[in-house]
Amino acid sequence: MLIGLAVVVVSPLQPVNVYPAFGVGIGVATFNPKGQYLDGKWYNLRELGTEGETAPGGKKYSLITLTMPIVASLNYKINKHFIL
């Protein structure tokens, strides 16, 4: 899931075909890292403690993380229906 907000900057004084666009957003990502061993079986890496979570004093990491995408682009208006 990703929720975002975009702001487009265009000069109101003259028609332009190239203009910058900037965007920011916020979202949530989930993951469950796995690895395939030589025997062909898939193993949950979190359970194996590959990040030190099974070491003394270690703690398990979350399988959910917050994302904050930041976007900057230069857009080219081909016509009123198509923008690259």
N, C-alpha and C positions, 0 to 999 in steps of 0.2 A: 504494500500500500504506500502510495506517495501522494502527499498533499503539497501543492505548490502555488506560488504566486509569481507572475512575470510582469515586468514593466518594460514597455517598448518606448524608446526615445526617437521621435521624428521631428524634424524642423517644420514648424507650421508656416514659415515664410515662403518656402519654395518646395515644389514637388521633387522628391529625391527617390532614386532607385536603390541606393545603398544606405543602410542605416544600422546603427548598433542596437542590440537587444540584450537586456540583462534579466536574470531570473534567480530567484532563491526559493528554496523549498524546505520541507521537513517531512520525514517519513520514518517508518519502522521496517527493519529487515530481520528475518529469522534465518537461522542456518543450523545445520547439524553436520559437522565435519566427519568424513569417513575416508578410509583408505583401504585399498585392496592389497593384501599380502601375497607372497609368492604361491601360497596354496590356493589362490583364487577366491578366497572368502573376503567379504567386506567387514571391516571392524569400525566401531564408533571410536573415534580418536579421543573424544572427551573422557570416555571410561578408561582409556589406557594411560591417561595422565601425561600426554605429550607436551603440555604447557606448564607442567609442574604442579598441577592441582592435587595430585595424590602425594606430594612430598609433605614432610612435616611442616605445618603452618600454612600450607597451600589451600586455596579455596577454588571451587568449581566456577568457571566463567559462565556468564549468561549466554543463552542461545538466541537472545533478542538484543538488537542494538538500534540506537537512534541514528538516523542519517540526516545530513544537512547539505544537499546538493547546491552548488553555486555555479551559475552558467553565465558566460559572456559569449556573444556571437556577433558576427557581422552578416546581415541579411541582404539579399539582392532581390528586388521586386521585379520579376519578369513582366507580369501584367497584374491586373486586379485579382486574378484567381490563383496565381502561382508565385510563391516566394521561396527562394533557396536559402 
